[in-house]
Amino acid sequence: MMMTNDDVHRLDINRSLTRWKRHDDGISRHDDGIPKSVCSEPCPAGHVRKVKGDHCCWICIQCRQYEIITDDERCLACPNGTFPTSLPARNVCEPLPVDYLSLDSRWAVFPAAFSVIGILLITEF
């Protein structure tokens, strides 16, 4: 029998005869029990990759609450007066809504009264 180049570079594995390590060893596996051939799983939403060693191995780090995700490997702080969009995108800094106190609000009455008393005390002396 003559061998061709295709036969030289071919590997056939009988999966029924292959024995894999236990399932409780912490290794990520496919549904059929075969270990996945990856160094690291994809990061969940709101996380970025921090590469360790090989370019295919990383750990996932969560961005801080005031940071946006610029790409798979970097978080960037939003400027003052803005906040990140919600997950899963979290890639745009949006302006914070502006809230004003009205004079009839109980949160405005005390500071206004305190200020008036302070002004009266200062002008008395």
Secondary structure, DSSP 8 states (H G I E B T S, - for coil): ----HHHHT-----GGG-----TTSS--B-TTS-B---SS----TTEEEEE-SSTT-EEEEE--TTEEEEETTEEEE--TTEEE--TTT---EEE-------TTSHHHHHHHHHHHHHHHHHHH-
